[in-house]
Amino acid sequence: MSNINAMNKLTELADWQIRVLEERDDLRQKLHKLRNYLDSDTSKVYVKASGVLLLEDQEYFMQRYLDVLNQRIAEFSKDMN
């Protein structure tokens, strides 16, 4: 999709839909950072095992939330076509 088409689609979105897109993008970035941290040696050196388990729980729930946001976006995108 060209940038012009993307901008035209964006102008068709309601405010709440734009907020969902922004929230999804923000969450995606945070999840990426968390995964990078968990994959690094830093998390194993500076965080107790119990803390790492909590971070892994957080990663799981962030992914589930991201899945829900993506489903919501798919639903309202489908309605626009």
ABEGO torsion letter per residue (X at the ends): XBAAAAAAAAAABBAAAAAAAAAAAAAAAAAAAAAAAAABAAAAAABBAAAAAAAAAAAAAAAAAAAAAAAAAAAAAAAAX
